[in-house]
Each structure stands twice: as structure tokens, then as C-alpha cells.
Amino acid sequence: MTGPEQVDAANDDDAAELIAQLKELAGADPADVRQVVAEVLAALDRAAGGALREHLPDTIRLDAGLDTAAPARR
């Protein structure tokens, strides 16, 4: 059985791995990074039925190609 401490440690490990991957990606071409982030946000918004865009700042929503009227299409 997994205790709360083990779950927290696993979550911390997952977070550390994600941070390491993001740092590696951030060293790449900034335009490529922006494109990857925009694609991920658009996919998450589609999966959420367009609900994610309501929670994003205007600048990020515009960068990701999301408007408030309809889900982004790619």
C-alpha cells in the first residue's frame, strides 16, 4: 500500500522530471518553444471542450491561437 509520503515523493519526482524537460526545451530556439506551448494549450483546450481558454490571459490565448468564440483548429 502506498502512503501519503510515498505519493508526495512520487509527485515531487514527476515535477522535477517535468521541470528538467522544460529547462532543456527552454534552451532550444524560443520560437520552437512558443510553438510547442501553443500546440499543447490548443490540444488541452480542445480536450476540455473550449473551457481552458476562459482561464488563460489574453496574451497567452492569442499566442496559442485561441479566441473566446470557438476552439482553435489546426
DSSP file (Angstrom, degrees, kcal/mol; ACC not computed):
  #  RESIDUE AA STRUCTURE BP1 BP2  ACC     N-H-->O    O-->H-N    N-H-->O    O-->H-N    TCO  KAPPA ALPHA  PHI   PSI    X-CA   Y-CA   Z-CA
    1    1 A M              0   0    0      0, 0.0     2,-0.5     0, 0.0     0, 0.0   0.000 360.0 360.0 360.0 142.6    0.0    0.0    0.0
    2    2 A T        -     0   0    0      4,-0.0     0, 0.0     3,-0.0     0, 0.0  -0.805 360.0-149.5 -97.3 126.4    1.3    3.5   -0.8
    3    3 A G     >  -     0   0    0     -2,-0.5     4,-2.0     1,-0.1     3,-0.3  -0.412  30.8-101.9 -87.9 168.3    1.3    6.0    2.0
    4    4 A P  H  > S+     0   0    0      0, 0.0     4,-2.5     0, 0.0     5,-0.2   0.838 121.4  55.9 -58.2 -34.5    0.9    9.8    1.6
    5    5 A E  H  > S+     0   0    0      1,-0.2     4,-2.2     2,-0.2     5,-0.1   0.899 107.7  48.3 -66.1 -39.3    4.6   10.3    1.9
    6    6 A Q  H  > S+     0   0    0     -3,-0.3     4,-2.3     2,-0.2    -1,-0.2   0.879 111.6  49.5 -68.4 -37.8    5.3    8.0   -1.0
    7    7 A V  H  X S+     0   0    0     -4,-2.0     4,-2.6     2,-0.2    -2,-0.2   0.924 111.5  49.1 -65.7 -44.6    2.7    9.7   -3.2
    8    8 A D  H  X S+     0   0    0     -4,-2.5     4,-2.5     1,-0.2    -2,-0.2   0.903 111.5  49.5 -60.8 -41.8    4.2   13.1   -2.4
    9    9 A A  H  X S+     0   0    0     -4,-2.2     4,-2.4     2,-0.2    -1,-0.2   0.906 111.2  49.0 -64.7 -41.7    7.7   11.9   -3.2
   10   10 A A  H  X S+     0   0    0     -4,-2.3     4,-2.5     2,-0.2    -2,-0.2   0.911 112.1  48.7 -64.3 -41.9    6.5   10.4   -6.5
   11   11 A N  H  X S+     0   0    0     -4,-2.6     4,-2.6     2,-0.2    -2,-0.2   0.896 111.0  50.6 -63.9 -40.0    4.7   13.7   -7.3
   12   12 A D  H  X S+     0   0    0     -4,-2.5     4,-2.6     2,-0.2    -2,-0.2   0.902 110.5  49.5 -63.3 -41.0    7.9   15.6   -6.5
   13   13 A D  H  X S+     0   0    0     -4,-2.4     4,-2.3     2,-0.2    -2,-0.2   0.915 112.0  48.2 -63.4 -43.2    9.9   13.3   -8.7
   14   14 A D  H  X S+     0   0    0     -4,-2.5     4,-2.4     2,-0.2    -2,-0.2   0.913 112.6  48.5 -63.1 -42.8    7.4   13.8  -11.6
   15   15 A A  H  X S+     0   0    0     -4,-2.6     4,-2.6     2,-0.2    -2,-0.2   0.909 110.9  50.3 -64.4 -42.2    7.5   17.5  -11.1
   16   16 A A  H  X S+     0   0    0     -4,-2.6     4,-2.3     2,-0.2    -1,-0.2   0.898 110.9  49.5 -63.3 -40.6   11.3   17.5  -11.0
   17   17 A E  H  X S+     0   0    0     -4,-2.3     4,-2.3     2,-0.2    -2,-0.2   0.923 111.7  48.2 -63.6 -45.0   11.4   15.5  -14.2
   18   18 A L  H  X S+     0   0    0     -4,-2.4     4,-2.5     1,-0.2    -2,-0.2   0.914 111.2  50.6 -62.9 -42.7    9.0   17.9  -15.9
   19   19 A I  H  X S+     0   0    0     -4,-2.6     4,-2.6     1,-0.2    -1,-0.2   0.914 109.9  50.5 -60.8 -43.5   11.0   20.9  -14.8
   20   20 A A  H  X S+     0   0    0     -4,-2.3     4,-2.1     1,-0.2    -1,-0.2   0.910 111.3  48.3 -61.6 -42.1   14.2   19.3  -16.2
   21   21 A Q  H  X S+     0   0    0     -4,-2.3     4,-2.4     2,-0.2    -2,-0.2   0.899 111.9  49.2 -66.1 -40.0   12.5   18.7  -19.5
   22   22 A L  H  X S+     0   0    0     -4,-2.5     4,-2.6     2,-0.2    -2,-0.2   0.894 110.0  51.2 -66.3 -39.4   11.1   22.2  -19.7
   23   23 A K  H  X S+     0   0    0     -4,-2.6     4,-0.9     2,-0.2    -1,-0.2   0.903 111.0  48.7 -63.9 -40.0   14.6   23.7  -18.9
   24   24 A E  H >< S+     0   0    0     -4,-2.1     3,-0.6     1,-0.2     4,-0.3   0.919 113.2  47.1 -64.4 -43.2   16.1   21.6  -21.6
   25   25 A L  H >< S+     0   0    0     -4,-2.4     3,-1.9     1,-0.2    -2,-0.2   0.870 104.3  61.3 -65.4 -37.0   13.4   22.7  -24.0
   26   26 A A  H 3< S+     0   0    0     -4,-2.6    -1,-0.2     1,-0.3    -2,-0.2   0.752  95.5  62.2 -64.0 -23.5   13.9   26.3  -23.0
   27   27 A G  T << S+     0   0    0     -4,-0.9    -1,-0.3    -3,-0.6    -2,-0.2   0.608  93.5  84.0 -76.0 -11.2   17.4   26.1  -24.2
   28   28 A A  S <  S-     0   0    0     -3,-1.9    -3,-0.0    -4,-0.3     5,-0.0  -0.094 106.0 -52.4 -79.2-176.2   16.1   25.5  -27.7
   29   29 A D    >>  -     0   0    0      1,-0.2     4,-2.1     2,-0.1     3,-0.6  -0.421  50.1-136.9 -59.1 123.9   15.0   28.1  -30.2
   30   30 A P  H 3> S+     0   0    0      0, 0.0     4,-2.5     0, 0.0     5,-0.2   0.833 103.5  56.0 -56.5 -34.4   12.5   30.3  -28.4
   31   31 A A  H 3> S+     0   0    0      2,-0.2     4,-2.0     1,-0.2     5,-0.1   0.895 107.4  48.9 -65.4 -38.8   10.2   30.3  -31.5
   32   32 A D  H <> S+     0   0    0     -3,-0.6     4,-2.4     2,-0.2    -1,-0.2   0.904 110.7  50.7 -65.2 -41.1   10.1   26.5  -31.4
   33   33 A V  H  X S+     0   0    0     -4,-2.1     4,-2.6     1,-0.2     5,-0.2   0.932 109.6  49.7 -63.1 -46.2    9.3   26.6  -27.7
   34   34 A R  H  X S+     0   0    0     -4,-2.5     4,-2.6     1,-0.2    -1,-0.2   0.893 110.9  50.9 -59.7 -40.0    6.4   29.0  -28.2
   35   35 A Q  H  X S+     0   0    0     -4,-2.0     4,-2.3     2,-0.2    -1,-0.2   0.916 110.5  48.1 -65.3 -43.2    5.0   26.8  -31.0
   36   36 A V  H  X S+     0   0    0     -4,-2.4     4,-2.4     2,-0.2    -2,-0.2   0.935 113.4  47.4 -62.2 -46.4    5.2   23.7  -28.8
   37   37 A V  H  X S+     0   0    0     -4,-2.6     4,-2.8     1,-0.2     5,-0.2   0.917 111.5  51.0 -62.5 -43.2    3.4   25.5  -25.9
   38   38 A A  H  X S+     0   0    0     -4,-2.6     4,-2.4    -5,-0.2    -1,-0.2   0.908 111.3  48.1 -61.1 -42.0    0.8   26.9  -28.3
   39   39 A E  H  X S+     0   0    0     -4,-2.3     4,-2.2     2,-0.2    -1,-0.2   0.897 112.1  48.9 -66.3 -40.1    0.1   23.4  -29.7
   40   40 A V  H  X S+     0   0    0     -4,-2.4     4,-2.7     2,-0.2     5,-0.2   0.937 112.4  47.7 -65.1 -46.2   -0.2   21.9  -26.2
   41   41 A L  H  X S+     0   0    0     -4,-2.8     4,-2.5     1,-0.2    -2,-0.2   0.902 111.7  50.3 -62.2 -41.0   -2.5   24.6  -25.0
   42   42 A A  H  X S+     0   0    0     -4,-2.4     4,-2.3    -5,-0.2    -1,-0.2   0.907 111.9  47.9 -63.7 -40.9   -4.7   24.3  -28.1
   43   43 A A  H  X S+     0   0    0     -4,-2.2     4,-2.4     2,-0.2    -2,-0.2   0.914 112.5  48.5 -66.1 -42.6   -4.9   20.5  -27.6
   44   44 A L  H  X S+     0   0    0     -4,-2.7     4,-1.7     2,-0.2    -2,-0.2   0.893 111.0  51.2 -63.8 -38.9   -5.7   20.9  -23.9
   45   45 A D  H  <>S+     0   0    0     -4,-2.5     5,-3.3     2,-0.2     6,-0.4   0.915 110.1  48.8 -64.5 -43.0   -8.4   23.4  -24.8
   46   46 A R  H ><5S+     0   0    0     -4,-2.3     3,-1.6     1,-0.2    -2,-0.2   0.922 110.9  50.6 -61.7 -42.8   -9.9   21.1  -27.4
   47   47 A A  H 3<5S+     0   0    0     -4,-2.4    -1,-0.2     1,-0.3    -2,-0.2   0.814 110.3  50.6 -64.3 -29.6   -9.9   18.2  -24.8
   48   48 A A  T ><5S-     0   0    0     -4,-1.7     3,-1.1    -5,-0.2    -1,-0.3   0.279 118.5-111.9 -91.6  10.5  -11.6   20.5  -22.3
   49   49 A G  T < 5S-     0   0    0     -3,-1.6    -3,-0.2     1,-0.2    -2,-0.1   0.788  74.2 -52.9  66.4  27.3  -14.3   21.5  -24.8
   50   50 A G  T 3 <S+     0   0    0     -5,-3.3     4,-0.4    -6,-0.2    -1,-0.2   0.478 111.9 116.4  88.8   3.0  -13.0   25.0  -25.1
   51   51 A A    X   +     0   0    0     -3,-1.1     3,-0.6    -6,-0.4     4,-0.3   0.750  62.1  66.1 -77.9 -23.5  -13.1   25.6  -21.3
   52   52 A L  G >  S+     0   0    0     -7,-0.3     3,-2.3     1,-0.2     4,-0.4   0.904  90.0  63.8 -65.8 -40.6   -9.4   26.1  -20.8
   53   53 A R  G >  S+     0   0    0      1,-0.3     3,-1.2     2,-0.2    -1,-0.2   0.791  91.9  65.1 -56.4 -29.8   -9.3   29.4  -22.9
   54   54 A E  G <  S+     0   0    0     -3,-0.6    -1,-0.3    -4,-0.4    -2,-0.2   0.722 104.1  46.8 -64.9 -20.3  -11.5   31.1  -20.3
   55   55 A H  G <  S+     0   0    0     -3,-2.3    -1,-0.2    -4,-0.3    -2,-0.2   0.410  95.0  91.9-103.1  -0.5   -8.8   30.7  -17.7
   56   56 A L  S <  S-     0   0    0     -3,-1.2     0, 0.0    -4,-0.4     0, 0.0  -0.738  81.6-108.7 -97.7 143.2   -5.9   31.9  -19.8
   57   57 A P     >  -     0   0    0      0, 0.0     4,-2.7     0, 0.0     3,-0.3  -0.316  35.7-109.2 -61.1 152.9   -4.6   35.5  -20.0
   58   58 A D  H  > S+     0   0    0      1,-0.2     4,-2.8     2,-0.2     5,-0.2   0.883 116.6  53.5 -52.6 -44.5   -5.4   37.3  -23.3
   59   59 A T  H  > S+     0   0    0      1,-0.2     4,-2.2     2,-0.2    -1,-0.2   0.900 112.5  43.0 -63.0 -40.6   -1.8   37.3  -24.5
   60   60 A I  H  > S+     0   0    0     -3,-0.3     4,-2.2     2,-0.2     6,-0.2   0.912 113.1  52.6 -70.5 -42.0   -1.4   33.6  -24.0
   61   61 A R  H  <>S+     0   0    0     -4,-2.7     5,-3.0     1,-0.2     4,-0.3   0.912 112.1  45.8 -60.0 -42.5   -4.8   32.8  -25.5
   62   62 A L  H ><5S+     0   0    0     -4,-2.8     3,-1.3    -5,-0.2    -1,-0.2   0.910 110.8  52.6 -67.6 -42.1   -3.8   34.9  -28.6
   63   63 A D  H 3<5S+     0   0    0     -4,-2.2    -1,-0.2     1,-0.3    -2,-0.2   0.867 110.2  49.0 -59.3 -36.6   -0.4   33.2  -28.8
   64   64 A A  T 3<5S-     0   0    0     -4,-2.2    -1,-0.3     2,-0.1    -2,-0.2   0.480 116.8-114.7 -83.7  -2.1   -2.0   29.8  -28.7
   65   65 A G  T < 5S+     0   0    0     -3,-1.3     2,-0.5    -4,-0.3    -3,-0.2   0.746  70.3 139.4  75.7  22.6   -4.5   30.8  -31.4
   66   66 A L      < -     0   0    0     -5,-3.0    -1,-0.3    -6,-0.2     2,-0.3  -0.867  27.7-178.8-102.1 129.9   -7.4   30.5  -29.1
   67   67 A D        -     0   0    0      3,-0.8   -14,-0.1    -2,-0.5     5,-0.1  -0.738  38.8-112.2-115.7 174.2  -10.2   33.1  -29.2
   68   68 A T  S    S+     0   0    0     -2,-0.3   -14,-0.0     1,-0.2    -2,-0.0   0.607 107.6  61.0 -82.1  -9.8  -13.2   33.2  -27.0
   69   69 A A  S    S+     0   0    0      1,-0.2    -1,-0.2     2,-0.0    -3,-0.0   0.879 113.4   0.5 -86.9 -39.3  -15.7   32.3  -29.8
   70   70 A A  S    S-     0   0    0     -3,-0.1    -3,-0.8     3,-0.0    -1,-0.2  -0.994  79.0 -90.2-151.7 152.0  -14.5   28.9  -31.0
   71   71 A P        -     0   0    0      0, 0.0     2,-0.1     0, 0.0    -5,-0.1  -0.295  55.2 -96.4 -60.7 148.1  -11.9   26.2  -30.3
   72   72 A A        -     0   0    0    -30,-0.1     2,-0.4    -5,-0.1    -6,-0.1  -0.390  37.2-149.9 -65.0 141.0   -8.7   26.6  -32.2
   73   73 A R              0   0    0     -8,-0.2    -1,-0.0     1,-0.1   -31,-0.0  -0.957 360.0 360.0-116.0 134.6   -8.5   24.5  -35.4
   74   74 A R              0   0    0     -2,-0.4    -1,-0.1   -32,-0.0    -2,-0.0   0.303 360.0 360.0-135.3 360.0   -5.2   23.1  -36.7
